[in-house]
Amino acid sequence: MLLGNKIKSLRDEQGILQRQVAAYLEIDTPMFSKIERGDRRAKRSQVPQLAEYFHVDEKELLILWLADRILDAIEGEKELQFRAIEVAKHELTKADL
């Protein structure tokens, strides 16, 4: 829901209607509303489009999109989620060497 919150914030700041963004993405307004609420995930290919539309850094939105995916993957794993993140972080660090 991180990306959805950011999109809503940008949209509100710029005074843009959901239907305008939906039309730009070539999806219907209810679908865009679900993305904004976090009920549905944006496609990765839509993230650069959103960055262009709102004139923001693409990487910032991609990070939020990816963080949402990670949070979805560890949802419900209260006892293990932080350890799993640490293991993944360790593996990523090793891969960078």
C-alpha positions in Angstrom: 0.0 0.0 0.0 3.1 2.2 0.1 2.8 3.0 -3.6 -0.9 3.5 -3.4 -0.5 6.0 -0.6 2.2 7.9 -2.6 0.0 8.0 -5.7 -3.0 9.3 -3.8 -0.8 11.9 -2.1 0.7 13.1 -5.5 -2.8 13.1 -7.1 -4.2 15.2 -4.2 -1.3 17.6 -4.3 -1.7 18.2 -8.0 -5.5 18.3 -8.0 -5.8 15.4 -10.4 -8.9 13.1 -10.6 -8.6 9.4 -10.4 -10.3 9.1 -13.8 -7.6 11.3 -15.4 -4.8 9.0 -14.1 -6.8 5.9 -15.1 -7.2 7.2 -18.6 -3.5 7.9 -18.9 -2.7 4.3 -17.8 -5.5 3.1 -20.1 -7.3 1.3 -17.3 -10.8 1.9 -15.9 -11.3 4.2 -12.9 -12.4 1.4 -10.5 -9.2 -0.5 -11.3 -7.1 2.6 -10.6 -9.0 3.2 -7.4 -8.1 -0.4 -6.2 -4.4 0.3 -7.0 -4.5 3.5 -5.0 -6.2 1.8 -2.0 -3.8 -1.1 -2.1 -6.5 -3.6 -3.0 -4.6 -4.4 -6.2 -1.0 -4.0 -7.2 0.1 -1.9 -10.1 1.9 -3.7 -12.8 5.7 -2.9 -12.9 5.2 -1.5 -16.4 2.7 1.1 -15.0 5.2 2.5 -12.4 7.4 4.4 -14.9 4.2 5.7 -16.5 3.0 7.0 -13.1 6.4 8.6 -12.5 6.2 10.4 -15.8 2.6 11.5 -15.2 3.3 12.9 -11.8 6.8 14.2 -12.7 8.6 12.3 -9.9 11.6 10.0 -9.7 10.9 6.6 -11.2 13.2 4.9 -8.8 11.4 6.3 -5.8 8.1 4.8 -7.1 9.8 1.5 -8.1 11.2 1.2 -4.6 7.7 1.6 -3.1 6.3 -0.9 -5.6 9.0 -3.5 -4.7 8.6 -2.8 -0.9 4.9 -3.5 -1.3 5.7 -6.9 -2.9 8.1 -7.8 -0.1 5.6 -6.9 2.5 2.9 -9.0 0.8 5.3 -11.9 0.7 6.0 -11.8 4.5 2.5 -10.9 5.6 1.3 -13.2 8.4 4.8 -14.4 9.3 5.1 -12.3 12.4 7.7 -14.4 14.2 9.9 -14.9 11.1 9.6 -11.8 9.0 12.4 -9.7 10.4 14.8 -12.7 10.3 13.8 -13.4 6.7 14.6 -9.8 5.7 18.0 -10.0 7.4 18.8 -13.3 5.6 17.7 -11.7 2.3 19.8 -8.6 3.0 22.8 -10.7 3.8 22.4 -12.6 0.5 22.1 -9.3 -1.4 25.2 -8.0 0.3 27.2 -11.1 -0.7 26.0 -10.8 -4.3 27.3 -7.3 -4.5 30.9 -8.3 -3.6 
